Amino acid sequence: MRRVTGRSVIVVASAGAALAAVLTAGLLTAGVSSVGALESGRPPIARVVTLGDSYSSGVGIHRDGDDFDEDTCDRELDTTPGAALAQRLGARATMVACSGAVIGDIGAQIAAAGIGGDGDRTLLTLTIGGNDVRSFRGDDWPNILLECITDLSCDDTDRNGIANLDEVSTGLTDLYTSIGATYGDATIRVLGYPRLMQSGKYWCDGVTGVTHYEADWMDGQVDVLNAAIAAAARTAAVATGADIEFVPV
């Protein structure tokens, strides 16, 4: 997703830093045996390509955008999950994820990565879909968060709930199916989004004014999106026969 201003940046930045560690652990733990493909007899991964939005590019690792290796897209090239996994596997890392990316941007990212042939010995990881979400008020996800932090009773699904889930789900299914059909020999890992709030009993610690009801509602919206991402990945895997899996974070 993109960076936001005001107090909400604290939520997104701190979550982004934590997510880098979580995604690295998730990819290493959930993916190494299948990524290395030692048991299956497939050749080992030679290249890890990181696609997607800011949750893949590295937002949250630095507070100041100028501190990123490539500040236009808020890219951190050597401490993000894809780079860490590539180092562990002895593979080459390619980072093309960009802060603010939407589903329609992934085609250009793939072209920029220059993936050859059928994607043999290539691992593709991506987070995408969060920036495509719109509420019934027309807000994107960062502004939904901002609404929850600055106003009361943001946990109003009729106002702030995800209004275009079917559209996002269709876009994700089409995207994953296209990637699987084009790169049938690649290992494709679709990553979910984190629960940002994870509240305590009464309040969301660290975010003033957000009750645990509101925090739980925000995390619930993430669960809804993750379920759509996972379903799209399963559908694409069946349709193409490609190695496409959803990795929860």
Secondary structure, DSSP 8 states (H G I E B T S, - for coil): -----TTHHHHHHHHHHHHHHHHHHHHHHHHHHHHHTTTTT-----EEEEEESHHHHTTTS-SSGGGSSBTTTTB-SSSSHHHHHHHHHT-EEEE---TT--GGGHHHHHHHHT--TT-TTEEEEEE-SGGG--BTTS--HHHHHHHHHHSS----HHHHSBS-HHHHHHHHHHHHHHHHHH-TTSEEEEE----S----SSB-TTSTT-BHHHHHHHHHHHHHHHHHHHHHHHHHHHHH--EEEEE--
